[in-house]
Amino acid sequence: MSSNSNLVVEEISFGGSDFAEWVSLRTKVLREPLGLSLSEEDLAAEADDVHLVARASDGRAIVGGLILTQKNCAAGQVKMRQVAVDPALQRQGVGAFLLAEAEVVARRLGVVEIVANVREVALEFYLAYGYELVDGERFIEVTIPHYRMVKVL
Ligand SMILES: CC(C)(COP(=O)(O)OP(=O)(O)OC[C@H]1O[C@@H](n2cnc3c(N)ncnc32)[C@H](O)[C@@H]1OP(=O)(O)O)[C@@H](O)C(=O)NCCC(=O)NCCS
């Protein structure tokens, strides 16, 4: 667990008491705006992943989070997915704090690079945090444009 004066970031367990709240934030931020949802099959595939969530330090609600998975990754790599911050709290540093904690966890896993398929609308966020385009190829995922990015730790 890491914290600053406003935020606490911690790992939650798959299927544990906070997991449903994390799924509902992701659904609200990442799926409903696209007319999509997270299926039981999507969620079942996340059982072995690291689920990091941020809470305001003066409250218990989950305000953001991300997932790190080693599934289908090369040795020394981890894939970051489902990066989401509550719309009411975007552009207040929650996302940056989550990315910093993701690096701490990745190093703990012995990982040397974090890869991610990022939404075109979020490119500036990842560039600001030291992620680089892998090949510049634009592709469609969950109906919208994405790019492959990487950060070497
Ligand atoms: C993208 C997202 C995770 C960023 O989290 P956030 O908490 O809003 O971002 P932060 O406040 O930590 O931003 C850190 C820096 O990233 C950059 N940044 C963040 N959002 C940006 C935007 N929309 N446009 C341009 N730069 C942006 C800025 O440099 C920012 O620093 P600044 O506010 O001091 O200028 C969040 O806005 C979000 O959940 N968006 C909707 C879902 C989404 O697109 N998720 C990403 C999936 S790949």
The ligand as an SDF file (V2000), in Angstrom:
LIG
                    3D

 48 50  0  0  0  0  0  0  0  0999 V2000
   -6.6830    8.6070  -18.7180 C   0  0  0  0  0  0  0  0  0  0  0  0
   -6.8850    8.6680  -17.2030 C   0  0  0  0  0  0  0  0  0  0  0  0
   -6.6170    7.3110  -16.6000 C   0  0  0  0  0  0  0  0  0  0  0  0
   -5.8670    9.6820  -16.6200 C   0  0  0  0  0  0  0  0  0  0  0  0
   -6.0150    9.7590  -15.2100 O   0  0  0  0  0  0  0  0  0  0  0  0
   -6.1120   11.1940  -14.4950 P   0  0  0  0  0  0  0  0  0  0  0  0
   -6.1870   10.9630  -13.0380 O   0  0  0  0  0  0  0  0  0  0  0  0
   -7.2110   11.9540  -15.1300 O   0  0  0  0  0  0  0  0  0  0  0  0
   -4.7090   11.8460  -14.9340 O   0  0  0  0  0  0  0  0  0  0  0  0
   -3.7080   12.7280  -14.0440 P   0  0  0  0  0  0  0  0  0  0  0  0
   -4.4540   13.8180  -13.3690 O   0  0  0  0  0  0  0  0  0  0  0  0
   -2.9090   11.8350  -13.1680 O   0  0  0  0  0  0  0  0  0  0  0  0
   -2.7950   13.3340  -15.2060 O   0  0  0  0  0  0  0  0  0  0  0  0
   -1.3690   13.3120  -15.1760 C   0  0  0  0  0  0  0  0  0  0  0  0
   -0.8670   14.0080  -16.4270 C   0  0  0  0  0  0  0  0  0  0  0  0
   -1.2280   13.2660  -17.5920 O   0  0  0  0  0  0  0  0  0  0  0  0
   -1.5620   14.1870  -18.6550 C   0  0  0  0  0  0  0  0  0  0  0  0
   -3.0040   14.0520  -18.9680 N   0  0  0  0  0  0  0  0  0  0  0  0
   -3.9380   13.3890  -18.2570 C   0  0  0  0  0  0  0  0  0  0  0  0
   -5.1390   13.4390  -18.8880 N   0  0  0  0  0  0  0  0  0  0  0  0
   -4.9320   14.1490  -20.0180 C   0  0  0  0  0  0  0  0  0  0  0  0
   -5.7760   14.5480  -21.0810 C   0  0  0  0  0  0  0  0  0  0  0  0
   -7.0780   14.2070  -21.1290 N   0  0  0  0  0  0  0  0  0  0  0  0
   -5.2540   15.2980  -22.0790 N   0  0  0  0  0  0  0  0  0  0  0  0
   -3.9460   15.6550  -22.0490 C   0  0  0  0  0  0  0  0  0  0  0  0
   -3.0830   15.3060  -21.0570 N   0  0  0  0  0  0  0  0  0  0  0  0
   -3.5650   14.5450  -20.0700 C   0  0  0  0  0  0  0  0  0  0  0  0
   -1.2530   15.5760  -18.1300 C   0  0  0  0  0  0  0  0  0  0  0  0
    0.1120   15.8520  -18.4080 O   0  0  0  0  0  0  0  0  0  0  0  0
   -1.4540   15.3880  -16.6530 C   0  0  0  0  0  0  0  0  0  0  0  0
   -0.7740   16.3120  -15.8570 O   0  0  0  0  0  0  0  0  0  0  0  0
   -1.4430   17.7720  -15.6010 P   0  0  0  0  0  0  0  0  0  0  0  0
   -2.8870   17.5580  -15.1980 O   0  0  0  0  0  0  0  0  0  0  0  0
   -0.5860   18.3260  -14.4980 O   0  0  0  0  0  0  0  0  0  0  0  0
   -1.3300   18.5080  -16.9030 O   0  0  0  0  0  0  0  0  0  0  0  0
   -8.3080    9.1460  -16.8090 C   0  0  0  0  0  0  0  0  0  0  0  0
   -8.5200   10.4380  -17.3300 O   0  0  0  0  0  0  0  0  0  0  0  0
   -9.4150    8.2250  -17.2930 C   0  0  0  0  0  0  0  0  0  0  0  0
   -9.8100    7.3110  -16.5680 O   0  0  0  0  0  0  0  0  0  0  0  0
   -9.9510    8.4800  -18.4900 N   0  0  0  0  0  0  0  0  0  0  0  0
  -11.0760    7.7020  -19.0130 C   0  0  0  0  0  0  0  0  0  0  0  0
  -10.7240    6.2380  -19.2520 C   0  0  0  0  0  0  0  0  0  0  0  0
   -9.4840    6.0610  -20.0880 C   0  0  0  0  0  0  0  0  0  0  0  0
   -9.3330    6.6150  -21.1730 O   0  0  0  0  0  0  0  0  0  0  0  0
   -8.5750    5.2290  -19.5520 N   0  0  0  0  0  0  0  0  0  0  0  0
   -7.3230    4.9160  -20.2280 C   0  0  0  0  0  0  0  0  0  0  0  0
   -7.4820    3.6380  -20.9410 C   0  0  0  0  0  0  0  0  0  0  0  0
   -6.0280    3.2940  -21.9230 S   0  0  0  0  0  0  0  0  0  0  0  0
  1  2  1  0
  2  3  1  0
  2  4  1  0
  2 36  1  0
  4  5  1  0
  5  6  1  0
  6  7  2  0
  6  8  1  0
  6  9  1  0
  9 10  1  0
 10 11  2  0
 10 12  1  0
 10 13  1  0
 13 14  1  0
 14 15  1  0
 15 16  1  0
 15 30  1  0
 16 17  1  0
 17 18  1  0
 17 28  1  0
 18 19  1  0
 18 27  1  0
 19 20  2  0
 20 21  1  0
 21 22  1  0
 21 27  2  0
 22 23  1  0
 22 24  2  0
 24 25  1  0
 25 26  2  0
 26 27  1  0
 28 29  1  0
 28 30  1  0
 30 31  1  0
 31 32  1  0
 32 33  2  0
 32 34  1  0
 32 35  1  0
 36 37  1  0
 36 38  1  0
 38 39  2  0
 38 40  1  0
 40 41  1  0
 41 42  1  0
 42 43  1  0
 43 44  2  0
 43 45  1  0
 45 46  1  0
 46 47  1  0
 47 48  1  0
M  END
$$$$
